[in-house]
Amino acid sequence: MAAACVVVLLFATASASAQTPAPAPRPQSVATDVTEPDFALVNLPTTRPMKRFRGSFHLTHRFLGNLRQASFKDNLANVFGLDNGAVIGLEYRFALTDTLEAVFYRNSADKTIQLSAKFDAIRQSDRIPVSLSVIGSIEGNQNFGLLNASGHDHTTGSHEHKAPAIAAVLSRTVGMHAALYAVPAFVHNSLKLDDTSHRNTFFVGLGGRLRVRPTVFLVGEVTPRFAGYAPGSPEFGFGIEKRAGGHMFQLTFSNATATTFGQVARGGFPTTIYLGFNLGRRF
C-alpha cells in the first residue's frame, strides 16, 4: 500500500512539472570574461565592466632600451632593454557600482598621477550591437603638486602640469574570438611647455584583441591625432597576452612609454620600439 502511494505521488509530481511552462530565457549578454579579459589593450582603455565593490591592480612597465637602435647581439647583451631603466606605473581601480569605477594611476615619467572615473553606459547584448563607456580624467606630473606646495620640483627644475581629458570607449565583440575598439578622446593642455598655441589634442585610438587560444590573445592599437598638438608619430603598440584566472600577463612592444591620456596625446617616436609588459590582477 505504501509503495503504491509513493508511485502515485511521483506520477502526480511529474505530471505537474510537465504542465508548468518553462520560464522564458533571459537575453544573453556578451561573455566579456572571454573577449575582454583586461581593462586595457596596450595603453588604450577597454569597456570591460567590473562588479560593485570589486577591485583590480594593474602594473605597467616600459623598458627604455630602443630595440631598433642596436643590433640583435647588442640588444641581447642588454637583455632587450632591461639594463636601460624603465618607466613603471601602478594602477588601482575600484567599482563603486556595477557601472561606475574610480581609478588611481601613477607612473614614473615626471612622477605623473592620473585620476579618472569610468562609467559603463551601454553593454553589448543580443539587442545592442556595441558597448560604450565614458571616461573623465585629470593628470598632473610632479605627484600632482601634492608634495610640492609651489608646484615646482627643486630636484629637476620642472613645474607641475595638469592635463584633463574626456574619452568615449566604443567596443564590438565578434563571437568569442575578437573585440574591436575605437577611443575618441580630447586632452586639454597636452603641450607641457609654456606655449599658448596648440595646447589641446584630439585623437581617436583604434585597436583590437584576437583570441588565438582559449586563454591567449594578440592585441594591437594605434592612436592617430586629428587636431591640435601632435608632435612625432602616432603612438602604437602590439603584444601577446596570457590569462590565468584573475591574472593577466601581457608582453608589449610600442613606440612610446606613454600610458596616460596626456602622454598618448604627445605621440611616439618614428624609429623606436620599446619592450614592456602589463600585469593585471582582479580581486
Secondary structure, 3 states (H helix, E strand, C coil): CHHHHHHHHHHHHHHHHHHCCCCCCCCCECCHHHHCCCCECCCCECCCCCCCCCEEEEEEEEEEEECCCCCHHHHHHCHHHHHHCEEEEEEEEEECCCCEEEEEEEECHHHEEEEEEEEEEECCECCCCCEEEEEEEEEECCHHHCCCCCCECCCCCCECCEEEEEEEEEEEEECCCEEEEEEEEEECCCCCCCCCCCCCEEEEEEEEEEEEECCEEEEEEEECEEEECCCCECEEEEEEEEEECCEEEEEEEECCCCCCHHHHHCCECCCCCEEEEEEEEEC
